[in-house]
Structures are given as structure tokens and as C-alpha cells.
Amino acid sequence: MWRSFLIAVRFLTRLPLPSSGAGTEHDVGRSLLFYPVVGLIIGVLLLAAGVLTSHVDPDLRAALVLAVWVTLTGALHLDGLADTIDAWVGGLGSRERTLAIMKDPCSGPAAVVALVLVLLIKFAALKELLTQNDAAVLLLAPIIARTSVLALFLMTPYVRPGGIGTALARNLPRRATLVVVTSAVAVMALLGGRVAIWPLLAAALLFIGLRAWMIRRIGGITGDTAGALVELTECAVLVVQAFMATAAR
């Protein structure tokens, strides 16, 4: 279990942890179970960044927190979002072409526009939330997003043979995954109270819509579409909570 935890942290973040070794495919599959925990670690570090920058200008504070967020994850999920958008736009409705474009490391104009928009929206939402001292969402957003990925692998076929998620999907302990997803959602709902209701609902609706779109377009998921889900879920959670904070003023 410890090796699976280290695999999850090292894959999802750029934290300088000791090497866990290659690990078996069983270890890799079980690492998915720790994705919500990794989200918690990211959230705690983001909260710390928010506290440490509380004395600076709101624009700069939001930019710094966002920079920490991107740096912590090594832009891993942004890369997945870029590849997914390029593939969806350039694939012209063809499953084979969509998968081929998604594998191309180069980014086209659609990917660049999507990244700019997502980061801009995150920045604006962070500025609003930090100004309103509503920093709890910094803890909530990373956990919800990575729990969504766990649910996605549980409920959806992985369609790229030999892809980065093949070992994850093949060795995922399904019963334990269901317990972790259910427990994570329940804990967030209970501890978050009213703060967590709307973000969780927004994430659930986005999950349903994106999963259906992935199945219709390519018949399942890839590592890139999972990364896109993380970015879009975090963005949605921040925006919803920013709207709630604004309405409560």
C-alpha cells in the first residue's frame, strides 16, 4: 500500500519524494485508490500558499496561488486538456483520427486557446474567493477532481492499448474503488456542509456530461481525457463557489 501511495503522489505531483521503485502492475492499479488523498495533499499546500500570500495584492495573490497549483502538478492535467481539445476539434468526429491526434505531442491553436481560457477563469475565480476569504474551496477542488478520475476509471472502459492508464485500468480493485469514491464524497459532504453541496453537484453534472461525450466520441477514456476531467472539474468547482460567494455578499 505504501508503494502504491508513493506511485500516486509521484505521478500526480512534482513533490520531491523518494523513489518508490518501478512497482508491480498491481501496485500501479492500487495507486488510483490514493488519488483523493493526493488531492488532499495538494489542497493543503494550496491553503498554505493562500495564507502565506494573504498580505499581497489580490491579483498577485491569485496569480501566485495558481502558479503554485500548476507547479505542484507539473501541468500534467493541463497537458491532458490540451491534447483532448486538439483531438476533439481536429478529429472531425472520427474515433481513429481523434485518438491519433491525442497522441501527438504538439499543441494546436485550439489547445492553446483552451489552456488560456481555463487558466484565466481559474485566476478570476481564485481572486474572487481569496478576496472573500473563502479559501476552503482550495482544499475541496483538488479532492473532488481526483475523486472524479477514480470514478471515471471505475465506470468507463480504457480505450488506448499500451497507454499510460492501461495498467491502472487493468489492475484497478473495483470493490475498493467504489468504497473509496463513496467515502470521499460522503466525507466532503459531511465536513464541507453547505460549502460543499454546490461544488459537488456541479462536479457530478460535469462528470456525467463529459463521460457521455467521451463514450460517444471514442468509446471510453484515455489518460488525456482523464487529465481534461481534472482541469475542467477544478475550474467548475472554483467558478461555482465564486458565484456562491458573490451571491452571499
N, C-alpha and C positions, 0 to 999 in steps of 0.2 A: 504493500500500500504506500509506503514512504517513497519508493521509487516512482510509482505512478503519480504521486503528488508532485515530485520534482520534475517529472516529464511535463506535466500540465503547466507548472509555473514557468519553466524554461521555454516552452513553446509559445505561451500566450504573452509573456513579458520579456523585458530585457534586464531583469534583476540579476545581479551577479551571484548566482547560486553555484555551489559545487556541482560538477558533472554527475548525473545520475547513471552514467553508462548508457549503452545502447538500449538496454531493456528488452524484454521479450515482447512479442505481439500482444500477449495477454496484459502485460504492464501498460502498453500503449493504449489498449482498449479501455482499461480501467481508469486511465488518466482523465477521460471525459467526465468521470464522476466528480472530479475536483474542480471543474470549471466554475461552478458558483463560488467556491472558496477562493479561487484566483480572482474572481470578480470582487469579492470582499476585500482582498488584499489591495487591489487597485483602488477601490473606493476609499479605503482608509488612507492611502497615500495621497489621494486627491483631496480628501478632507484636510490633511496636514498641509498641503500646498495652499488650500484656501485660507487656512488660519495664518500661515506664515506671510501671506501677501495681503492680509486684511488692512494694512495701513497705506496701501498704494492706490493710485487712481483706478477707478472701476474698469476702464478699458484695458489698462495694463494688467490688472489683476486677472480679468477673464482670459486675456491672451496668455498669461503665464500658466494658469491652471490648464488651459487647453494644450499648451506646449508640453507640460508635464504628462498629460494624458497620452498624447501622441508618442512621446519619447518612451514612456513606460511600456507601451505595446509594440514599439518598433514599427509603427504604421502598418502592422500586419493586416488588420482588418480593412484599413483604407486601401491597401493593395487589392484585397479581395473585392471590395466595392468597385474599384476602377476596372478590374478585369471583367466583372459581371456586367457593368454598364456598357462597356465596349462590345461585349459579346451579344447583349440583348439588342443593341442598336444595329450592330453590323451583321448579326446573324440572319436577319431578314426572315425570321420565322422558321429557319431550318435548324433542326437539332444538331446535326453533324457540324454545320458551319458555326453555330453558337459555341459548341464545345471546343472547336479548333481555335476560334478567336480568343476564347477564355484562357487558353494555354499560352498564347502569345505574350511575352513579357513587355512588349511595347504598349504604350498608352496612347489612345487617340483623343481627339477633341472632346468627345462625349464623356470620356473618363475624367479628363481634366476639369470640365465644367461641373460634373457631379461632385468631385472632391472639393472644389472651391465652394460650391453651394452648401454641402454638408458641414464643412468646417466653419463657414460664415454663420450658418444657422446655429451651430453649437456655440460659437463665440457670443452671439447675440443673446441666446438663452442663458448662458452662463453669466453674462453681465447682469441680466435682469435678476437672476436667482441670487447671485452673490450680493448685489445691491440690497435685496430684500432680506439678506441673512437667512436665506432658505437653502442652506448648504447640504441638508440631509440627502438631497437627490444625487449628490456626488457619490454617495455610498450606494444608493439604490440603483442608479443607471447601469453601472458595470455588472452588478449581480444579475439583474433582470436580463441583460443582453446575453450573458454567458449561460444562464439557465435556459434561455431560448434556444441556443445552439445545442445544448444537451437534448432538449425536447425534439429538435429538428432531426438529429441523428436517430433518436428513438423511433420516430414516426414516419420517416421518409427514406426511401432507398438511395444509396450512394451509387452514382452512375458512371464514375470515371475509374476504370480498372487501373490499378497501379498508382492512383492519385494519392495525395498526401493523407486523405481521410480513409483510405481503404482499410488500413489496419485498425483504425478507430471503429469504423462501422462493423467490420467483421468480428471484432472481439468485444464489442460493447455488451456488458452484462445487463440485459434488458430489465430484469426484475429490480435490480439495484438502482438502475437509472430511473425507473418510474418512482421509486421511493424517494430518491434524491430530488427529482423535479417537484414532486408533490410537497415534500418537506420544505424545500426552498421557497416555494410560492406561499405556503402556509405561514412560515416564519416571517417573511416580508409583509404579508397582510396583517398578521397579528402585532408585530412590533412596529411596523410603519403606520398602522392605523389609517386615518383619513388621508395622510400624506401619500400612502402607497396605493390607494384604491384606483385613482385615475391613471397613474403611470402603468400599473399592472394591466388595466383594461385596455389602454392604448397599445401596449406591447402584445397583448393577446390578439387583438384585432389585426395588428400588423403581421403577426406571425401567421395567422390563418390566411390572410391575403397573399403574402409573399410565398408561403409554402404551396398554395394552389397554383400560383403563377409559375413557380419552378417546375412543378409536376407537369403542367400543361406545356411548358416550353421544352424541357429537356428530360422529363420523365423522372426527376428526382433532384438530388443535390450534388454539389461538389464542394471542395474546400473553399473556393472563391465565393460561392453563393452563401455559405455559412458565414464567411467574413463580412459579406454585404449585410446579412441579417444583423450582425453585431452592431455595425455602424449605424444602420437605419433605426434599430431599436433604441440605442443610446440617444440618438438625435430626437426620436419621437418622445421618449421619456422626458428629456430636458425641455422640449417645447411645450408639452402638456403641463408640466409642473410650472413653467414660466407663465403660461396662461392662467393657471390657478392662482399663482402668487399675485399677478396683476389684478385679477378679479377680486382678490381679498383685500386689496388696498382701500 
